[in-house]
Amino acid sequence: MSRQPGRQFLNIPGPTNIPDRVLQAMHRPALDFMTPEFWEVQVECKNNLAKVLKTEGEIMVYASSGHGSWEAAMTNTCSPGDTILMCETGRFSESWGEMAEAMGLKVVTLANDWDRAFDPDRVAEALAEDKGHAIKAVCVVHNETSTGLTHDVEAIGKAIKASGHPALFMVDTISSLASMDFRMDEWGVDVAVAGSQKGLMLPVGLGISGVSAKAMAASATATLPRKYFDWDGIKALENGRLRFAGTAPSHLFFAMREGLKMLLEEGLDHVFARHARLAEATRRAVKAWGRGNGPTLYGRDEAALSNSVTAVRMPDGFDADAFRGKVLAETNVALGGGLSRLSGKVFRIGHLGDLNEPMILGCLATVEMQLKRQGIPHGEGGVDAAVKYLAETR
């Protein structure tokens, strides 16, 4: 066929489905981004982002992806040769570390099996050994998109505080923010890194940082080169007006204003509960498929399995990329692929953002149909298990 009928089921872990209200908010003429009207839009967005991040710190927004927020975190707080302690969680901790090394920082990685939750005691031990306080920052990915595991940011924050070590605490919230609880100030996070295209239900194109007073103070003495991502250049001015690094992407701000309204209208606790239900339904389907040497959940720590993305390990002898390629070509359902060492070994089901029961059930039914069609061994009743769970919970 020259085209696929119907809408694509977007079940990758980002970008996610963009609600019609958000799309419509962008369907308007451009305006002068230096006007009071647009300043008010920015102020509203930043105030509501602070509610989602649960912080009283500064909110920085850049025209970038989440990778830009990674770079901003480093370049605003560090100097050449500083040491970064990276908690290994998967491909995105690996990639963040590679960026830090490219910027002239020393990265010490706390090795960890990708299918296991990271142990916060490892951070406590590393900081206790660092008598000279060489470690500038501790970095962790809250929700590791590549593996489908969520890591205990609260416990790591407590470990840093208990150690008395002055290291900054930096957390990647790109695939967790607005999908599961995150409490920046309460958990002692100094820099929260986020992007627009996942739980915030927006187009790709905005990098977001929550910045504590401690991190702002560190930026005053940091000497890594910075210009575009310079926090001093884009933080709120004393007169309440806001600056932007270059021309502000005004239509993305119109989108963000509407998306944040939708999240707060639903209520963050309800948003988190909805994500948890859809995730559990997905996990129950995968567990049913796993009977009979079928696909299984990648993560081995049940309590750490993500509420925004599920990584599914293919049976030996079957290629996950070939499987999801046929799923997309034949049914227009998009699944995430395995990254780095997991390439070809897992596929990923994203269940975050603007998603409801029929949407996730459509994805799961298609995956089960394709397991049959492609002759991949699996247990029966995955969709039934998901339906039963959703029917019995609200």
Rosetta blueprint (number, residue, H / E / L):
1 M L
2 S L
3 R L
4 Q L
5 P L
6 G L
7 R L
8 Q L
9 F E
10 L E
11 N E
12 I L
13 P L
14 G L
15 P L
16 T L
17 N L
18 I L
19 P L
20 D H
21 R H
22 V H
23 L H
24 Q H
25 A H
26 M H
27 H L
28 R L
29 P L
30 A L
31 L L
32 D L
33 F L
34 M L
35 T L
36 P H
37 E H
38 F H
39 W H
40 E H
41 V H
42 Q H
43 V H
44 E H
45 C H
46 K H
47 N H
48 N H
49 L H
50 A H
51 K H
52 V H
53 L H
54 K L
55 T L
56 E L
57 G L
58 E E
59 I E
60 M E
61 V E
62 Y E
63 A E
64 S L
65 S L
66 G H
67 H H
68 G H
69 S H
70 W H
71 E H
72 A H
73 A H
74 M H
75 T H
76 N H
77 T H
78 C L
79 S L
80 P L
81 G L
82 D L
83 T E
84 I E
85 L E
86 M E
87 C E
88 E L
89 T L
90 G L
91 R H
92 F H
93 S H
94 E H
95 S H
96 W H
97 G H
98 E H
99 M H
100 A H
101 E H
102 A H
103 M L
104 G L
105 L L
106 K E
107 V E
108 V E
109 T E
110 L E
111 A L
112 N L
113 D L
114 W L
115 D L
116 R L
117 A L
118 F L
119 D L
120 P H
121 D H
122 R H
123 V H
124 A H
125 E H
126 A H
127 L H
128 A H
129 E H
130 D L
131 K L
132 G L
133 H L
134 A L
135 I E
136 K E
137 A E
138 V E
139 C E
140 V E
141 V E
142 H L
143 N E
144 E E
145 T L
146 S L
147 T L
148 G L
149 L E
150 T E
151 H L
152 D L
153 V H
154 E H
155 A H
156 I H
157 G H
158 K H
159 A H
160 I H
161 K H
162 A H
163 S H
164 G L
165 H L
166 P L
167 A L
168 L E
169 F E
170 M E
171 V E
172 D E
173 T L
174 I L
175 S L
176 S L
177 L L
178 A L
179 S L
180 M L
181 D L
182 F L
183 R L
184 M L
185 D L
186 E L
187 W L
188 G L
189 V L
190 D L
191 V E
192 A E
193 V E
194 A E
195 G E
196 S L
197 Q L
198 K L
199 G L
200 L L
201 M L
202 L L
203 P L
204 V L
205 G L
206 L E
207 G E
208 I E
209 S E
210 G E
211 V E
212 S L
213 A H
214 K H
215 A H
216 M H
217 A H
218 A H
219 S H
220 A L
221 T L
222 A L
223 T L
224 L L
225 P L
226 R L
227 K L
228 Y L
229 F L
230 D L
231 W H
232 D H
233 G H
234 I H
235 K L
236 A L
237 L L
238 E L
239 N L
240 G L
241 R L
242 L L
243 R L
244 F L
245 A L
246 G L
247 T L
248 A L
249 P L
250 S H
251 H H
252 L H
253 F H
254 F H
255 A H
256 M H
257 R H
258 E H
259 G H
260 L H
261 K H
262 M H
263 L H
264 L H
265 E H
266 E H
267 G L
268 L H
269 D H
270 H H
271 V H
272 F H
273 A H
274 R H
275 H H
276 A H
277 R H
278 L H
279 A H
280 E H
281 A H
282 T H
283 R H
284 R H
285 A H
286 V H
287 K H
288 A H
289 W H
290 G L
291 R L
292 G L
293 N L
294 G L
295 P L
296 T E
297 L E
298 Y L
299 G L
300 R L
301 D L
302 E H
303 A H
304 A H
305 L E
306 S L
307 N L
308 S L
309 V E
310 T E
311 A E
312 V E
313 R E
314 M L
315 P L
316 D L
317 G L
318 F L
319 D L
320 A H
321 D H
322 A H
323 F H
324 R H
325 G H
326 K H
327 V H
328 L H
329 A H
330 E H
331 T H
332 N L
333 V E
334 A E
335 L E
336 G E
337 G E
338 G L
339 L L
340 S H
341 R H
342 L H
343 S L
344 G L
345 K L
346 V E
347 F E
348 R E
349 I E
350 G E
351 H L
352 L L
353 G L
354 D L
355 L L
356 N L
357 E H
358 P H
359 M H
360 I H
361 L H
362 G H
363 C H
364 L H
365 A H
366 T H
367 V H
368 E H
369 M H
370 Q H
371 L H
372 K H
373 R H
374 Q L
375 G L
376 I L
377 P L
378 H L
379 G L
380 E L
381 G L
382 G H
383 V H
384 D H
385 A H
386 A H
387 V H
388 K H
389 Y H
390 L H
391 A H
392 E H
393 T L
394 R L
